[in-house]
Amino acid sequence: MKILITALAVAFLCTAYAWPVIPLLIYPMNRRRGFWAALYCCAVGVLFGIGGQYAHFNIGAFFEAAIFTSVVRAAAEAAGILEKPRNAWRKRHTAPVE
């Protein structure tokens, strides 16, 4: 039982440490899915950021950072700022090779 609890704790800590960058990396080429993924990451950050401030490892700070990165991604997707780089990347990588 102790091994299971330790494994769950390690998995949760790894998730907490990686969560702030997930909204920036997930679905980079899809505007709609990227927006919804950012909102989902923000909701999870709010949910776990509230209770984590009293934890031994202070993981709440990582989830609070995820809120800021999620808001930035959602705002960029809503404004369409990332469409120009996406189109340039698509043109460059889908151009016929001669």
C-alpha positions as CSV (number, residue, x, y, z in Angstrom):
1,M,0.0,0.0,0.0
2,K,2.9,2.3,0.8
3,I,4.3,1.8,-2.7
4,L,1.0,2.7,-4.3
5,I,0.7,5.9,-2.3
6,T,4.3,6.8,-3.1
7,A,3.7,6.1,-6.8
8,L,0.6,8.3,-6.8
9,A,2.4,11.1,-5.0
10,V,5.3,11.0,-7.5
11,A,2.8,11.0,-10.4
12,F,0.9,13.9,-9.0
13,L,4.2,15.9,-8.4
14,C,5.4,15.2,-11.9
15,T,2.0,16.4,-13.2
16,A,2.2,19.5,-11.1
17,Y,5.7,20.4,-12.3
18,A,4.8,19.9,-16.0
19,W,1.3,21.5,-15.9
20,P,2.3,25.1,-16.5
21,V,3.9,24.3,-19.9
22,I,1.1,21.9,-21.1
23,P,-1.2,24.8,-22.3
24,L,1.6,26.1,-24.4
25,L,2.4,22.8,-26.0
26,I,-0.8,21.0,-26.6
27,Y,-2.5,21.2,-30.0
28,P,-0.2,23.8,-31.5
29,M,-1.7,23.5,-34.9
30,N,-5.4,23.6,-34.0
31,R,-6.9,26.9,-32.9
32,R,-10.2,25.5,-31.5
33,R,-8.7,22.6,-29.7
34,G,-5.9,24.7,-28.3
35,F,-8.4,27.2,-26.9
36,W,-10.4,24.5,-25.2
37,A,-7.3,22.8,-23.9
38,A,-6.1,26.1,-22.4
39,L,-9.5,26.5,-20.7
40,Y,-9.3,23.0,-19.4
41,C,-5.8,23.5,-18.0
42,C,-6.9,26.7,-16.4
43,A,-9.8,25.0,-14.7
44,V,-7.5,22.2,-13.4
45,G,-5.0,24.9,-12.2
46,V,-7.7,26.7,-10.3
47,L,-9.0,23.4,-8.8
48,F,-5.6,22.1,-7.6
49,G,-4.0,25.5,-7.0
50,I,-6.4,26.3,-4.2
51,G,-5.7,23.3,-1.9
52,G,-2.0,22.8,-2.7
53,Q,-0.8,25.8,-0.8
54,Y,-0.7,23.8,2.5
55,A,1.0,20.8,0.9
56,H,4.4,19.7,1.9
57,F,5.9,20.3,-1.6
58,N,3.9,23.6,-2.3
59,I,2.6,22.3,-5.6
60,G,-0.1,24.9,-5.7
61,A,2.4,27.4,-7.1
62,F,2.9,25.3,-10.2
63,F,-0.9,25.1,-10.8
64,E,-1.2,28.8,-10.2
65,A,1.5,29.4,-12.9
66,A,-0.6,27.2,-15.2
67,I,-3.5,29.6,-14.8
68,F,-1.4,32.4,-16.2
69,T,0.0,30.3,-19.1
70,S,-3.5,29.1,-19.9
71,V,-5.0,32.6,-19.9
72,V,-2.2,33.7,-22.3
73,R,-2.8,30.8,-24.6
74,A,-6.6,31.3,-24.6
75,A,-6.3,35.0,-25.3
76,A,-3.8,34.3,-28.1
77,E,-6.2,31.8,-29.6
78,A,-9.3,34.0,-29.2
79,A,-7.5,36.9,-30.8
80,G,-6.1,34.8,-33.7
81,I,-2.5,35.9,-33.0
82,L,-1.1,32.4,-33.7
83,E,-2.7,31.9,-37.1
84,K,0.0,33.7,-39.0
85,P,2.8,31.5,-37.6
86,R,0.7,28.4,-38.2
87,N,0.0,29.3,-41.8
88,A,3.7,30.0,-42.4
89,W,4.7,26.7,-40.8
90,R,2.1,24.8,-42.9
91,K,3.2,26.4,-46.1
92,R,6.9,25.6,-45.4
93,H,6.2,22.0,-44.5
94,T,3.5,21.2,-47.1
95,A,5.3,22.8,-50.1
96,P,6.0,20.3,-52.9
97,V,9.6,19.1,-53.1
98,E,11.2,19.7,-56.4
